[in-house]
Every structure is written in structure tokens, then in C-alpha cells.
Amino acid sequence: MAKEYDVLLRLMLLGDSGVGKTCLLWRFTDGDFHPSHISTIGIDFKMKTLDIDGTRVRVQIWDTAGQERYQTVTKQYYRRAQGILLVYDVTNEHSFQHIVKWASDVDECAPEQVMRILVGNKCDEEERRRVTTEQGDKLAKSYGMDFFETSAFSNHNIKESFSRLTEMALHANRKKLDGLWLSINDDLSTEDLLQEEADRKVEENPERTCVC
């Protein structure tokens, strides 16, 4: 059976609750925008295959809960990531200020070679903006990160930000490619992944509306 992809990389979305991480993920993987949804409980994931410089890359994208009570669970996944999107909401200054905390968690728990980019989401809501593009760019430069402003609503810079992080993670792991090449028969089982997560999740399901 022909391989569906050449290499598997794991990406993570980190940031405060309500900044639109799940909306970004759905827009990128499914091409849809969901204006409201139940808040992520613990951690969830989606898959997508990209072509990066002729290499078919399957990205397994982990969507994490922003609430503090889940962070002990989600931190266990940091060490498995090759790329991380640090997301804030341009209409919420506190979420921007908290990027320092999220970046510190990455430094503490993620592999040293993990690639990171900064994403300011909801840039379509100019009338509600509280964080300027210049502020976002300055913070990104202070960490040596690429910076994108995105909108899950208008689909602005969604493909560009995920593709850039995937490209960076692929290039950073070139020396390890022999260990990352997978045949379709070696693909991670979706059922196994879901069971692994089910075993970790706190058994609660509060219905919340997230403005994305």
C-alpha cells in the first residue's frame, strides 16, 4: 500500500481560554468556522496532511484547554511537540499579557528544539482591538518567534501560520527524519489516541460558549 505521507509532526495550540484556538484548528483542518462550541476539556486533536517542499507531512495538532485546572494534564503533552502556536486574542489584553506565562511553560516542559510562533487571533474585530500589531510583533521579536495575526472568522493567515510552523518544525528535525518516517501501516491509531486521552481527561463536560 502506498504511503499517504512521509513524516509525522506534532503541533500544539497554547493560550488562554476563549482566544479562539479551537476555531483556528477547525478552520485549518475542516475549512469551517464555528461561532460557538463547548470549551475544550483537557486536550483534543485533529490531523491534516501538508506538502512542504515536496515532503508530505502529516501534522497531528493538539488543541489544549486554556483553563488553569487542566494545565497539569496538558503539560504532559508538551514534551512530545515539535511545534507550538502561542495564541492570544487581539481584543483581550490579558490574553496577550499571559503569553509570557505560556512561553515560560514551554521553556520548562517542551523539548529544547521545539519551534514556536506567536499568533494574534480575531484580527477581523478591529473596533474591539486592544493589542496593536506593533505590540504583537515586538513581543514575537523579543522571543525570536515569527508572528502572524489571524482571523478564524475571515480565514486570514490561517493556512500561512500553520504551514510556516510545520515548515520550521520539519527543517529543525531534518537530522531525525529517519526516526519520523512512517508507512501507512505504522500510522498512529486514532482509536488508541482517543483512548489515551479519555484515560487522562477529567470526567466533566460543562457546556460553555466560546466566542471565537
C-alpha positions in Angstrom: 0.0 0.0 0.0 1.3 3.4 -1.0 2.3 5.8 1.8 -0.2 8.6 2.4 2.5 10.8 4.0 6.3 10.8 4.7 6.6 12.2 8.2 4.5 12.8 11.2 4.9 16.0 13.3 3.0 17.1 16.4 1.9 20.7 16.8 0.2 22.3 19.8 -2.1 25.3 20.3 -1.5 27.1 23.6 -3.1 30.2 25.1 -5.9 31.4 27.4 -9.4 30.1 27.2 -11.5 31.9 24.7 -8.8 33.2 22.4 -10.1 31.0 19.6 -7.7 28.1 19.5 -10.4 25.5 18.6 -11.8 27.8 15.9 -8.3 28.2 14.4 -7.9 24.4 14.3 -11.3 23.8 12.8 -10.8 26.4 10.2 -7.4 25.0 9.2 -8.3 21.3 9.2 -12.0 21.4 8.1 -12.3 24.8 6.4 -15.2 25.7 8.7 -15.9 28.4 11.2 -18.0 27.6 14.2 -19.0 30.7 16.1 -19.7 28.8 19.3 -18.7 25.5 20.8 -18.3 23.6 24.0 -15.0 24.6 25.6 -12.1 22.1 25.1 -11.9 19.7 28.1 -8.2 18.8 28.7 -6.9 18.2 25.2 -8.2 17.2 21.8 -6.6 16.8 18.4 -7.1 16.9 14.6 -4.9 15.7 11.7 -4.1 17.3 8.3 -1.5 16.5 5.6 0.6 19.3 4.1 3.1 19.4 1.3 6.2 21.1 2.5 9.0 21.4 -0.1 7.9 18.1 -1.7 7.6 16.3 1.6 4.2 15.1 2.6 3.9 16.0 6.3 1.0 14.7 8.5 0.5 17.2 11.3 -1.2 16.0 14.4 -2.4 19.2 16.0 -3.2 19.2 19.7 -5.8 21.7 20.9 -5.4 22.4 24.6 -7.8 23.8 27.3 -6.7 27.2 28.5 -8.3 26.9 31.9 -5.7 26.5 34.7 -7.3 23.4 36.2 -6.4 21.4 33.1 -2.8 22.6 32.8 -1.3 19.7 34.7 -2.8 17.4 32.2 -1.9 19.4 29.1 1.7 19.9 30.2 2.3 16.2 29.9 2.0 16.6 26.1 4.5 19.5 25.7 7.5 17.2 25.6 6.0 15.4 22.6 5.6 18.5 20.4 7.8 19.7 17.6 5.9 22.9 17.1 3.8 25.3 19.2 1.4 28.1 18.3 1.2 30.6 21.2 -2.2 32.3 20.7 -3.7 35.4 22.1 -6.8 37.4 21.3 -6.2 40.9 19.9 -9.3 42.1 21.7 -8.2 40.8 25.1 -5.1 42.5 26.5 -4.9 40.0 29.4 -4.6 37.1 27.0 -1.7 38.9 25.4 0.0 39.6 28.7 -0.4 35.9 29.6 1.8 34.9 26.6 4.8 35.4 28.9 3.4 32.7 31.2 2.7 30.3 28.3 6.1 30.8 26.9 7.6 30.1 30.3 5.7 26.8 30.5 7.0 25.9 27.0 10.6 26.6 28.2 10.1 24.5 31.2 8.2 21.5 29.7 8.8 21.3 26.0 11.9 19.9 24.1 14.7 22.5 23.7 14.4 22.3 19.9 10.7 22.9 19.7 9.7 25.6 17.2 7.3 28.4 18.3 5.3 31.1 16.6 3.1 33.9 18.1 -0.5 34.2 16.8 -2.8 37.2 17.5 -6.3 35.9 16.7 -9.5 37.8 15.9 -7.8 40.5 13.9 -11.1 41.0 12.0 -12.6 42.7 15.1 -10.7 46.0 14.6 -13.3 48.0 16.5 -12.7 45.9 19.6 -8.9 45.6 19.2 -6.9 46.2 22.4 -3.5 44.9 21.3 -1.8 46.6 18.3 0.0 44.7 15.5 3.2 46.5 16.6 2.9 45.2 20.2 2.5 41.7 18.9 5.4 42.0 16.5 7.6 43.4 19.3 6.8 40.6 21.7 7.4 38.0 19.0 10.8 39.5 18.2 11.8 39.5 21.9 11.4 35.7 21.8 12.8 35.2 18.3 9.5 34.0 17.0 7.6 34.5 13.8 4.4 36.5 14.2 1.0 36.2 12.5 -2.3 38.0 13.0 -5.1 35.7 12.1 -8.9 35.5 11.9 -10.7 32.2 12.1 -13.8 34.1 11.0 -12.4 35.5 7.8 -9.8 32.8 7.3 -7.0 35.3 7.3 -3.5 33.9 7.7 -4.8 30.5 8.9 -3.0 28.3 6.4 0.0 30.6 6.4 0.6 30.3 10.1 0.1 26.6 10.4 2.2 25.9 7.3 5.0 28.2 8.5 5.2 26.4 11.8 5.1 23.0 10.1 7.9 24.1 7.8 10.0 25.3 10.7 9.5 22.0 12.7 10.3 19.9 9.6 13.6 21.7 9.0 14.5 21.6 12.7 14.0 17.9 12.7 15.8 17.0 9.5 18.5 15.1 11.3 15.9 13.0 13.0 13.9 12.2 9.9 14.9 8.5 9.9 13.0 8.2 13.1 10.0 10.1 11.9 9.4 8.4 8.6 6.3 6.3 8.9 4.5 3.9 6.5 0.7 3.9 6.5 0.8 0.7 8.4 2.7 2.4 11.2 0.2 5.2 11.5 -0.9 6.1 15.0 -4.3 4.6 15.6 -7.0 7.3 16.1 -8.8 4.9 18.4 -5.6 4.5 20.5 -5.1 8.2 20.7 -8.7 8.9 21.7 -8.5 6.1 24.4 -5.2 7.6 25.7 -6.8 11.0 26.0 -10.0 9.5 27.5 -7.9 7.9 30.2 -6.4 11.3 31.1 -9.4 13.6 30.9 -11.2 14.8 33.9 -14.7 13.4 33.7 -16.7 16.6 33.4 -18.3 18.3 30.5 -19.5 21.8 31.3 -21.3 23.4 28.4 -19.7 26.7 27.7 -19.9 29.2 24.8 -16.6 30.3 23.4 -16.7 33.5 21.3 -14.2 32.7 18.6 
